[in-house]
Amino acid sequence: MLIDEIQIAVQGGRGGDGHISFFPGKGGPSGGDGGHGGDVYAIADPRVSTLNAYAGLHLFSGNPGGQGGQNKRHGADGEERDMRVPIGTTFIDTESGRQRELIRPGHRILLVRGGVGGRGNDAFKDATHQVPRKRELGTAGDMLKFRVIQKLIADFGLI
């Protein structure tokens, strides 16, 4: 069965949480920042001929960022994810109506951005507050709903 139109929600990866830790013996803060969540892209792939891979999928999300660590270690950034679709696929944002079309092989568009990583307790120290016991949580990535339409060869083939 050929699927040529789907509705799907796309969400960027969540940012990693900041970390609370202290240097042993010294007592100062050493919590690192969380990594950024992964962005989600759509890419026109000539080897893909249908949208069947996404037919039963309601949510396509990016990879989350890693949590910050001790000794001011920054969490890993989430990897980007590619949604591979046939050439000639159109993405329509269901809220704004904005349309974006993938018209040539390898054409790549950003669908949503990943979330921002939270700050660790090292980021909150200052001259009057030298031992902070707080951190920030990572933020959720952007989320949009799309109507995805694959234009068939017959749509282009009128001579």
Disulfide bonds with the S-S distance in Angstrom:
none
